[in-house]
Structure formats: C-alpha cells, structure tokens
C-alpha cells in the first residue's frame, strides 16, 4: 500500500470515528449524500434506515403486558457476535419486548459471555453445546445441535411456544408475542400431524427453488418446533462455497438438500407431507403448513452481508436480470393470495427449476 493511500485511510478512519459519535450529524451527512444521488440520478431512488444499537435506547409501545395463552421461549442460536456487544444486547432487548418470555442463548462451549447486567435476569438462560463432528452440507448440523439444545431447555422451563432466532440477527418490534400467537390462531394448520403451522420470514423463501425457506426466524408450538429441529444430523461434510463452485440450477440446489432445504424436507416427511422436489408440492407445503410473514412485521436487522435494507440474502427486489430473478422471493402478499385464490395462481411448471442461479 502506498504511503499516500495509507495516510488517506488513516484520516478517513479518524474522520468517521469523530463523526459517528453524533448520530444527528451522521444522519444529516447520509441524507445529504443520498439526496444528491437522487437528484442527479435518472436510474434510482435512495433511502436509508437507522436502528439503535443498545437495548435501553429502544422505545417501546405503551402497551401493558397481557398474559398470552401459553409461555413463549426464545432461542438465540449460534456463536456470539461481539461487535457492539450485539448478541447480548439482543437478548437484553428481547427481555424487554417479550416481558414474560424466557430467553435462551444457545452457543458453543468455547464461548465466553463476559459480564453483562442481564446475567442477573432470571428469564435469561445460557446453554453451551459441543460442536458437531461434521458440519453437514453447509452448517446444517451446527444449527441443528444448538437449536435443539435451546428448545430442550425451553421445554424444561415449561414453554409452550418457541421463537427461534440467530445470534447475528435482531428483531426490534414490540408486542410480537401476541402477534405471533394470533397468526397461529388465525391460520390453523391443514394437517392432522401439526399442532399449528410454523411462522417463517419471506426474506429467505425462494419462488423457484423448492423448500429453500427460512431457518433463521421461526415461530411455532414447541411440539412442531421439535419436529422441525430434532431431525437426524446430515452426515455429509461440504462447505457452501465448495458446493457452489459449479454452475447450479434451482433443481440442483433443492435435490442436494442443502441447509434449510434439508431441514424443511425432513420436517415435511415427519408430518406425512409430500416432500418430493416439484413446484406444486413446494407451494402446497407453503399454503398448508406454514405462515409467511415479511421481515417488516418484526423489524428484523441482520448484522451481515450488506447494508442495503432490501438486499438480505441476495434478494433481487427490483432486478430485471433473469439470472437474478431466479432468486426472487415469496412474500406474505403472495401467500395470502394463494390461500384465497388457490395454488394454481403460482408458477408450477417444473422447468422453472432448471434455470441457472449462478
């Protein structure tokens, strides 16, 4: 690196450290920059959104806590994210926004949770597991082991409902306990092998890749969540990068049972639903066994990948590129339309799975 570049980076970092201490200044700068882009662009509009880092800085709706019809437990699964004390502050926020819930941080034996005032809260619990010997295809087994351990602790505490989240994600919305349980009551399952449907976020549900659904945020009755997460471990061992090193169609990914696809197909088998890879089976499963909501309903923030509010998990929100559109998402509005009008409104041609994704 040249001396001039090194000096420029040093001063840029110093400038950002100074500016970042004043949120109002940051917002004025960001707004001015994006406003200038909007004014001078004939292609795009730009917006931004900010959220508090600390749980104590989040203002809550003035709604008095009302007991739900069953105790909720929350699993925060995965390695601790230490930047901005993210995982611990997330747990602190949930202890406020879910005023009667138990919160379990389910992580690994080598994790040090340090000192945080929420350790004194009787509703906070920590579970440390031994990492699996094999990862599965991607990190499937890590999710299975740590989520299962968290659910087992919640079951011992007498919880009837489980919200499964990740240690690098946070939901900011208040009053979610009543909202999520109301979803289960409003949309009863169409299967005698489910107690209730399972609620998932649309942000990771693909239109053309069967069973590529959301394993990051799920809510359901504890018996249904056990059926989802107590699957046998994936005996394979291959990273997502290795798997993606060749050209892949949506059919390739679904039939390979990678990550969330493995999880959901195993779950459908357990509840006696058809899990064969086809567009019709896939959409039938979405309409019969799940509730799809959008991340805006829970105000989800993901501390990973990209700062774009609508760029989560490579979501091609407005793209006209056919390759990008192959990764298009399935939203709450689509799900409700399917419940009302029937499955035949969806693209059910299996040839749609044979287009390349990369």
C-alpha positions as CSV (number, residue, x, y, z in Angstrom):
1,X,0.0,0.0,0.0
2,X,1.4,3.4,-0.9
3,X,2.1,6.0,1.7
4,X,-0.5,8.4,0.3
5,X,-3.2,5.7,0.4
6,X,-2.3,4.6,3.9
7,X,-2.5,8.2,5.1
8,X,-5.8,8.8,3.4
9,X,-7.3,5.6,5.0
10,X,-5.9,6.8,8.4
11,X,-7.6,10.2,8.1
12,X,-10.8,8.7,6.8
13,X,-11.0,6.4,9.7
14,X,-10.3,9.2,12.1
15,X,-13.0,11.4,10.5
16,X,-15.5,8.6,10.7
17,X,-14.7,7.9,14.3
18,X,-15.3,11.5,15.1
19,X,-18.5,11.9,13.1
20,X,-20.0,8.6,14.3
21,X,-20.2,9.9,17.9
22,X,-23.0,12.2,16.9
23,X,-26.0,10.3,15.3
24,X,-27.7,13.6,14.2
25,X,-24.6,14.6,12.2
26,X,-24.3,11.1,10.6
27,X,-28.0,11.2,9.5
28,X,-27.6,14.7,8.1
29,X,-24.5,13.6,6.1
30,X,-26.1,10.4,4.9
31,X,-29.3,12.2,4.0
32,X,-27.4,14.9,2.1
33,X,-25.4,12.4,0.2
34,X,-28.3,10.2,-0.8
35,X,-30.4,13.3,-1.6
36,X,-27.6,14.4,-4.0
37,X,-27.6,11.0,-5.6
38,X,-31.3,11.0,-6.1
39,X,-31.2,14.5,-7.6
40,X,-28.5,13.6,-10.0
41,X,-29.6,10.1,-11.0
42,X,-32.2,9.2,-13.6
43,X,-32.0,5.5,-12.6
44,X,-32.6,5.1,-8.9
45,X,-34.1,6.4,-5.7
46,X,-32.1,6.0,-2.5
47,X,-33.4,5.8,1.1
48,X,-31.8,4.8,4.5
49,X,-32.9,3.5,7.9
50,X,-31.3,3.6,11.3
51,X,-31.8,1.5,14.4
52,X,-30.4,1.9,18.0
53,X,-27.6,-0.4,18.9
54,X,-28.4,-0.7,22.6
55,X,-31.5,-2.3,24.0
56,X,-32.0,0.5,26.5
57,X,-32.2,3.0,23.7
58,X,-35.2,1.3,22.0
59,X,-38.5,3.0,22.9
60,X,-41.4,0.6,23.4
61,X,-45.1,1.0,22.5
62,X,-47.0,1.9,25.7
63,X,-49.0,-1.4,25.7
64,X,-49.5,-3.1,29.1
65,X,-48.2,-6.7,29.1
66,X,-51.2,-9.1,28.9
67,X,-50.6,-12.8,29.5
68,X,-50.6,-14.8,26.3
69,X,-52.3,-18.2,26.1
70,X,-49.0,-20.0,26.6
71,X,-45.5,-19.2,27.8
72,X,-43.1,-18.2,25.0
73,X,-39.4,-19.1,24.9
74,X,-36.8,-17.6,22.6
75,X,-33.7,-19.4,21.3
76,X,-30.9,-17.1,20.2
77,X,-28.7,-19.7,18.3
78,X,-25.1,-19.5,17.2
79,X,-21.7,-18.0,18.1
80,X,-21.7,-14.8,19.9
81,X,-21.4,-11.6,17.8
82,X,-19.2,-9.4,19.9
83,X,-19.2,-6.2,17.7
84,X,-21.3,-3.6,19.6
85,X,-22.0,-6.4,22.1
86,X,-24.6,-7.4,19.6
87,X,-25.8,-10.8,20.8
88,X,-26.0,-9.8,24.5
89,X,-27.8,-6.5,23.7
90,X,-30.2,-8.5,21.5
91,X,-31.0,-10.7,24.5
92,X,-31.5,-7.6,26.6
93,X,-33.9,-6.2,24.1
94,X,-36.0,-9.4,24.0
95,X,-36.3,-9.4,27.8
96,X,-38.0,-6.1,27.4
97,X,-40.1,-6.7,24.2
98,X,-41.2,-10.1,25.4
99,X,-42.0,-9.3,29.0
100,X,-42.9,-12.8,30.1
101,X,-40.7,-14.9,27.8
102,X,-37.7,-17.0,28.7
103,X,-34.6,-16.2,26.6
104,X,-32.0,-18.9,25.9
105,X,-28.6,-18.1,24.3
106,X,-27.6,-21.4,22.8
107,X,-24.0,-21.3,21.8
108,X,-20.7,-23.3,22.0
109,X,-18.5,-24.5,24.8
110,X,-15.7,-22.2,23.9
111,X,-17.8,-19.0,24.1
112,X,-17.2,-16.5,26.9
113,X,-20.3,-14.5,27.6
114,X,-18.4,-12.0,29.7
115,X,-20.1,-9.6,32.1
116,X,-23.4,-8.0,31.3
117,X,-26.2,-6.8,33.5
118,X,-28.8,-9.2,32.0
119,X,-27.0,-12.1,33.6
120,X,-28.9,-11.2,36.7
121,X,-32.3,-11.7,35.0
122,X,-33.9,-14.9,36.0
123,X,-35.5,-15.2,32.5
124,X,-32.1,-15.4,30.8
125,X,-30.5,-18.8,30.3
126,X,-27.3,-20.0,28.6
127,X,-26.7,-23.4,27.0
128,X,-23.3,-24.4,25.7
129,X,-23.0,-27.3,23.4
130,X,-20.2,-29.4,22.0
131,X,-19.9,-28.6,18.2
132,X,-20.8,-31.5,15.9
133,X,-18.0,-33.6,14.4
134,X,-19.3,-32.9,10.9
135,X,-20.9,-29.7,9.6
136,X,-23.3,-31.3,7.1
137,X,-23.7,-29.6,3.7
138,X,-23.1,-26.0,4.7
139,X,-23.5,-25.5,8.5
140,X,-26.7,-27.6,8.9
141,X,-25.5,-29.6,11.9
142,X,-24.4,-26.6,13.8
143,X,-27.8,-25.2,13.6
144,X,-29.5,-28.5,14.5
145,X,-27.3,-29.1,17.5
146,X,-27.5,-25.6,19.0
147,X,-31.2,-25.0,18.3
148,X,-32.2,-28.4,19.6
149,X,-30.3,-27.7,22.9
150,X,-32.1,-24.4,23.2
151,X,-35.5,-26.0,22.6
152,X,-34.8,-28.7,25.2
153,X,-34.0,-26.0,27.8
154,X,-37.3,-24.1,27.0
155,X,-39.2,-27.4,27.2
156,X,-37.8,-28.0,30.7
157,X,-38.9,-24.5,31.7
158,X,-42.5,-25.3,30.6
159,X,-42.6,-23.1,27.5
160,X,-45.4,-23.9,25.0
161,X,-44.2,-21.8,22.1
162,X,-40.7,-21.2,20.6
163,X,-39.2,-18.4,18.7
164,X,-36.0,-19.5,17.0
165,X,-33.6,-16.7,16.0
166,X,-29.9,-16.2,15.2
167,X,-27.1,-14.6,17.2
168,X,-26.3,-12.2,14.3
169,X,-29.9,-11.1,13.8
170,X,-32.3,-8.9,15.9
171,X,-36.0,-8.1,15.7
172,X,-36.9,-4.7,17.1
173,X,-40.8,-4.8,17.0
174,X,-42.7,-4.8,20.3
175,X,-45.8,-6.8,21.1
176,X,-44.7,-9.7,18.9
177,X,-45.7,-12.3,21.5
178,X,-49.4,-11.6,20.9
179,X,-48.9,-11.0,17.1
180,X,-47.2,-14.3,16.5
181,X,-49.7,-16.4,18.6
182,X,-52.5,-14.6,16.8
183,X,-51.1,-15.7,13.5
184,X,-51.3,-19.4,14.6
185,X,-54.9,-19.0,15.6
186,X,-55.9,-17.0,12.5
187,X,-54.4,-19.6,10.1
188,X,-55.0,-23.1,11.5
189,X,-53.0,-26.0,10.1
190,X,-54.4,-28.1,7.3
191,X,-52.7,-31.2,8.7
192,X,-53.6,-33.5,11.5
193,X,-49.9,-34.1,12.1
194,X,-49.3,-30.5,13.1
195,X,-50.4,-28.8,16.3
196,X,-50.1,-25.4,14.5
197,X,-48.4,-24.0,11.4
198,X,-44.9,-22.6,11.7
199,X,-44.3,-18.9,11.1
200,X,-41.3,-18.0,8.8
201,X,-40.0,-14.9,7.2
202,X,-40.3,-14.3,3.5
203,X,-36.8,-12.8,3.3
204,X,-35.3,-16.3,2.6
205,X,-38.2,-18.1,0.9
206,X,-37.4,-18.6,-2.8
207,X,-40.0,-18.7,-5.5
208,X,-38.3,-21.2,-7.8
209,X,-36.1,-23.2,-5.5
210,X,-38.4,-25.7,-3.7
211,X,-38.1,-25.9,0.1
212,X,-35.5,-23.1,0.2
213,X,-37.2,-21.5,3.1
214,X,-36.3,-19.6,6.3
215,X,-34.5,-21.4,9.0
216,X,-33.3,-18.2,10.6
217,X,-36.5,-16.9,12.2
218,X,-39.3,-19.4,13.0
219,X,-42.1,-19.4,15.5
220,X,-44.4,-22.2,16.5
221,X,-45.8,-24.5,19.1
222,X,-43.0,-26.4,20.8
223,X,-44.2,-29.8,19.6
224,X,-44.0,-28.5,16.0
225,X,-40.6,-26.9,16.5
226,X,-39.3,-30.1,17.9
227,X,-40.5,-31.9,14.8
228,X,-38.6,-29.3,12.7
229,X,-35.3,-29.2,14.7
230,X,-34.9,-32.7,16.1
231,X,-34.0,-34.2,12.7
232,X,-31.1,-36.5,12.3
233,X,-27.7,-34.9,11.6
234,X,-26.5,-34.6,8.0
235,X,-23.6,-37.0,7.6
236,X,-22.1,-35.1,4.7
237,X,-19.3,-32.6,5.1
238,X,-19.0,-29.8,2.5
239,X,-18.9,-26.1,2.7
240,X,-21.4,-23.9,0.9
241,X,-18.5,-22.4,-1.1
242,X,-17.4,-25.8,-2.3
243,X,-20.9,-26.8,-3.2
244,X,-21.4,-23.5,-5.2
245,X,-18.2,-23.8,-7.1
246,X,-20.0,-25.2,-10.2
247,X,-23.0,-24.0,-12.2
248,X,-26.2,-24.8,-10.4
249,X,-29.8,-24.8,-11.2
250,X,-32.6,-24.4,-8.7
251,X,-33.4,-28.0,-9.1
252,X,-29.7,-28.9,-8.3
253,X,-29.8,-27.0,-5.1
254,X,-33.2,-28.4,-3.9
255,X,-32.2,-32.0,-4.7
256,X,-28.9,-31.6,-2.9
257,X,-30.8,-30.9,0.3
258,X,-28.5,-28.1,1.3
259,X,-29.0,-26.3,4.6
260,X,-32.6,-25.1,5.1
261,X,-33.8,-27.4,2.3
262,X,-32.6,-30.4,4.3
263,X,-34.3,-29.1,7.4
264,X,-37.7,-28.5,5.7
265,X,-37.9,-31.6,3.7
266,X,-37.1,-33.7,6.8
267,X,-39.9,-31.8,8.6
268,X,-42.4,-32.5,5.8
269,X,-41.5,-36.2,5.9
270,X,-42.1,-36.2,9.6
271,X,-45.6,-34.7,9.3
272,X,-46.6,-37.0,6.4
273,X,-46.5,-34.4,3.7
274,X,-45.1,-34.9,0.2
275,X,-41.5,-33.5,0.1
276,X,-40.6,-34.5,-3.4
277,X,-38.9,-31.8,-5.4
278,X,-41.6,-30.2,-7.6
279,X,-43.1,-26.7,-7.8
280,X,-46.6,-27.9,-7.0
281,X,-45.5,-29.9,-3.9
282,X,-43.5,-26.9,-2.7
283,X,-46.3,-24.4,-3.0
284,X,-48.7,-26.8,-1.5
285,X,-46.4,-27.1,1.6
286,X,-46.2,-23.4,1.9
287,X,-50.0,-23.0,1.8
288,X,-50.8,-26.0,4.1
289,X,-48.2,-26.0,6.8
290,X,-46.6,-22.6,7.1
291,X,-47.4,-18.9,7.7
292,X,-45.3,-16.5,5.7
293,X,-44.8,-13.0,7.0
294,X,-42.4,-10.3,5.9
295,X,-39.4,-9.0,7.9
296,X,-41.1,-5.6,8.2
297,X,-43.7,-7.2,10.6
298,X,-40.9,-8.0,13.1
299,X,-38.5,-5.2,12.1
300,X,-35.6,-7.5,11.5
301,X,-32.0,-6.3,11.3
302,X,-29.3,-8.7,10.0
303,X,-25.7,-7.7,11.0
304,X,-24.2,-9.4,8.0
305,X,-23.6,-9.3,4.2
306,X,-24.9,-5.9,3.1
307,X,-26.2,-2.6,4.5
308,X,-29.0,-2.4,2.0
309,X,-32.3,-2.8,3.8
310,X,-33.7,-4.9,1.0
311,X,-30.5,-6.8,-0.1
312,X,-30.7,-9.5,2.5
313,X,-29.7,-12.9,1.2
314,X,-29.1,-11.6,-2.3
315,X,-32.8,-10.6,-2.6
316,X,-33.1,-9.1,-6.2
317,X,-36.0,-6.9,-5.2
318,X,-36.2,-4.8,-8.4
319,X,-33.8,-6.6,-10.8
320,X,-34.9,-7.3,-14.4
321,X,-31.9,-9.7,-14.9
322,X,-33.3,-13.2,-15.5
323,X,-30.4,-14.8,-13.5
324,X,-31.1,-12.6,-10.5
325,X,-34.9,-13.1,-10.8
326,X,-34.3,-16.8,-10.4
327,X,-33.6,-15.9,-6.7
328,X,-36.8,-13.9,-6.3
329,X,-38.6,-14.2,-3.0
330,X,-42.1,-15.4,-2.0
331,X,-43.8,-12.7,0.2
332,X,-46.7,-12.5,2.6
333,X,-48.8,-11.0,-0.1
334,X,-48.2,-14.0,-2.3
335,X,-49.0,-16.4,0.5
336,X,-52.3,-14.7,1.3
337,X,-53.2,-14.6,-2.4
338,X,-52.6,-18.3,-2.6
339,X,-54.8,-19.1,0.4
340,X,-57.6,-17.1,-1.2
341,X,-57.3,-18.0,-4.9
342,X,-55.7,-21.4,-4.7
343,X,-52.4,-22.9,-5.7
344,X,-52.9,-22.6,-9.5
345,X,-52.1,-18.8,-9.4
346,X,-48.5,-19.7,-8.8
347,X,-45.8,-20.7,-11.4
348,X,-46.0,-24.5,-11.2
349,X,-44.0,-25.6,-14.3
350,X,-41.1,-27.7,-13.1
351,X,-39.0,-26.4,-16.0
352,X,-38.6,-23.2,-14.0
353,X,-36.3,-25.1,-11.6
354,X,-33.9,-25.8,-14.5
355,X,-32.6,-22.2,-14.9
356,X,-29.2,-21.5,-13.6
357,X,-28.8,-19.4,-10.4
358,X,-25.1,-18.5,-10.7
